């Protein structure tokens, strides 16, 4: 017997995941961003960008969780998160050859997973 997916719960989980990623970048930008862009993460500009990225993801995640709790704007928040992840994936891939390959590949893959998750939840919310 097939179980129905509760897309509201999936959206909430998607939002909490994004909050967690955002907080990780805010608290330890050098370590997390270093996996992505290498030693540049330890510079003042790298630390600033890591924290800025973290704040963006934490805010997107908090909005997504709030939408899941209230039921208002759920598809919009899922799509906005997917769009942010899509830009991360495209920009990571466009930096190939200039930044560490392993970190960029990991960033592009995780961002692509975020795109798939956001679009999947948005689609599920539309049809439920």
Rosetta blueprint (number, residue, H / E / L):
1 X L
2 X L
3 X L
4 X L
5 X L
6 X L
7 X H
8 X H
9 X H
10 X H
11 X H
12 X H
13 X H
14 X H
15 X H
16 X H
17 X H
18 X H
19 X H
20 X H
21 X H
22 X H
23 X H
24 X H
25 X H
26 X H
27 X H
28 X L
29 X H
30 X H
31 X H
32 X H
33 X H
34 X H
35 X H
36 X H
37 X H
38 X H
39 X H
40 X H
41 X H
42 X H
43 X L
44 X H
45 X H
46 X H
47 X H
48 X H
49 X H
50 X H
51 X H
52 X H
53 X H
54 X H
55 X H
56 X H
57 X H
58 X H
59 X H
60 X H
61 X H
62 X H
63 X H
64 X H
65 X H
66 X H
67 X H
68 X H
69 X H
70 X H
71 X L
72 X L
73 X L
74 X H
75 X H
76 X H
77 X H
78 X H
79 X H
80 X H
81 X H
82 X H
83 X H
84 X H
85 X H
86 X H
87 X H
88 X H
89 X H
90 X H
91 X H
92 X H
93 X H
94 X H
95 X L
96 X E
97 X L
98 X L
99 X E
100 X L
101 X H
102 X H
103 X H
104 X H
105 X H
106 X H
107 X H
108 X H
109 X H
110 X H
111 X H
112 X H
113 X H
114 X H
115 X H
116 X H
117 X H
118 X H
119 X H
120 X H
121 X H
122 X H
123 X H
124 X H
125 X H
126 X H
127 X H
128 X L
